[in-house]
């Protein structure tokens, strides 16, 4: 699989900065965007406004200590990221074969590993590199794709799409597609072979102690 993992556009980094890079928009009440009737784009824009404001307020501290961004991600982003669903998609058939304890351990290990791996990208995130494109599709459908374009420092424009689905708590993101490459599919391919060879418990222990192997592919700057 010829995946691409740009240094500043790593899939999870894009996901956790889903609002940081969005175009500025007119303010709307947070309660409105958080409601189950809000559109997928409304939810992402609301998260973006609040997260970008928090990053600006804590920019110096985050650059000094990238781990300072973790509480912001927990508070502002992860309520809108369906980590359980994303994890099920990543594990695929291994999820069905796993015990409840293994599922819980994997979800926690996967989440914390992603945060450690990509959270530091927020330290230098700016609001001038991403453009949200007009929504296409059925607004009443249970799933939605929010399409954006990220401009690298070289001037190259990169398509980035967020996949969301409607839940009882509102819209939640579960996948990011960069230049046609899905982070869910990449991690599923990477982990499937390792789980088949070593077993799920061994892979969980490795992720807990060593983190995730980055998505396969070349590394390029933004």
N, C-alpha and C positions, 0 to 999 in steps of 0.2 A: 504494500500500500504506500503510495507516494504522498504522504501527509506533509503539510507545511506547518512549521511552528515558528512564526516570526517572534523575535525576542520580546517585543512589546505588544504583540497581538496574539499571544498564547491564548488558547480558547478560554480557559478559566479566567485569565486576566481580563479578557473582554467581557466576560459574563459579570464579574464583580464590579467592573467599571461601567456597567450598562447605562448608568445615568451620568457619570462623570463627563463623558464625551458627547452627550447629546446636545443638539442645538438648543440655545436658550428659547424658552417659550413663556407665554404669559402665565403668571402664577395661578394655581387652582388650589382649592382647599384639599388638604391631605386626605380628609375623610372621603371626599368625592372619588379621588383616584383609587383609594383602597377599597371602595365598595365593589361588590360582585358584579355590578352593572357597568362599571367602567371598562373602556376598551383596553386591549393589551398595550397599545401605544400610550394611552393615558397613564397606565400604571407605571410604565418604564420612565416616562417623562417626569412623573411625580417623584419617583425614586431618584432620578438624576438630579433634580433640583435640590433635594435634601442632602444627598450624598456629596454633591459638589460643594455645597455650602459648608458641610462638615469638614471636608478635605481642606478647603481654603483656610478654615479656622485653625486646623491642626497641621498645616503643611510643614512647618519647621520641625515639629516633634516627629512627624512621620519620616522625614528625610534623615533625621538623626537616629531614629529607631523604627525601621519598617514594621515591626510587630505592633506598633501603636495603631496601625490601621485595622487590626483584627476586630476590636470592639465595634468599630464603625460598620464593618462588613456584617458582623453578627446582628447589629441593631437595625440597619437600614436596608441591607441587600437581601440577606438570607430569608427573611419572611416572604420574599417574592421569588425565591429559587427553590424548586422542588427537588431537594437533594435525594430524598427517598426514591422518587420516581426515576431520576437520572441514574441512580445506583442500580435499580432494577434493570434498566436498559443496558447498562454497562455489563452487568453480570450475566444477563440473558438466561440461558438454561441453568446456569450455576445458581441463580437466585432461587429457582424452583426446587433445586436439590438441597439448598442450604437449610440448616436449622434456624429457628428464631434467634438464637444466640449468635450464630454466625452472621446472620443478616444485620443484626444490630451492631456488631463489632465492625463489620465491613463498612456500613454507612458512616460510622464515626471515624474510622481510619481514613476512608476516602475523602470525607469532608475536610478533616484537619490537614491531610497531605496536600490537597488542592490549595488550601489556604496558605500553607507554608510555601508551596512551590510558586504560586503566582500572585499572592497578595501584595508583595513588595512593588509590583508594577504600578500600584496606585500612587506611589510616592511622587512620581513625575507626571501623572496623568494631567492633561490639560483639556480645555473645553473647545478647542478650535480645530479638532481633527476629524470629527465625525458628523455626518449629515444623515438625518433620518428621512427616508424616502416615503412618499405617499403610500398609505395602506392599500393593499390589494387583497381581495378575497371577501368572504362572507363574514361580516362582523358578528353574526349570531352563531357561527360554527363553534364547536368545542375546542378547536385548536386554531392557532394563529401564528403567522410569521411576521415579525417586525424587521424590515429591511433597512440597512444602513450602508453608508460608504465611509471608509476610513482613509484619510490621506496621509501617507507616510512622508517623512521629511524629504525624501527624494522627489516627491510630487506624484508618486504612483498611487492610484486610487484602488483600494481593496474592498470588495464586497463582503460584508459581514451580516449574517442573518441570525436572529434570535428566534428559537422555537418556544412557544408558550402553550400551555393548555389551561382550560378553565377548571377550577377546583371549587369546592364549597367555600374556600376562603378568598376566592378571586383568582385572577390570572397569575400563573407562576411559570417562570422560565425553566427549561430543563435541558436545553441543548444550544450550542453556538456553532454556526457553520461559517468557516473562513475560507474564502475562495473555493467554495464547494466542498470543503473538508469538515466533517462533523467530529466534534471532540468526543461525543458518546461512542461513535463507531470506532474511532481510533483507540480509545482506552479499552473498548470491548475486544478488539483484535489483539491488543498487547497482552491483556490479562487472561484471555481465554486459553492461550497456549501454556502460559505459566501455571494456571490453575489445573489444567489437564495433566501437566507433568508433575506438579509438586503437591497438589491438593489445596483446597480453599484455606484451611487453617494456616498453612505455611505462607501463603500469599498475604493473608491478613497480618501475620506477624511481621513480614517484610515491610509492608506498607506502614505499619505502626512505628517501626524503628528506623526505616530508611526512606520512607516517602514513596512517591510514585515515579516510575520511569517516565520522563517527558514524552509527549506525543511524538511519534517517529517522524523524521523528516529534517530538512535542512533548517538552520537557524538564520533568520534574516532580521536586520534592523527595521524599525518602523519607517 
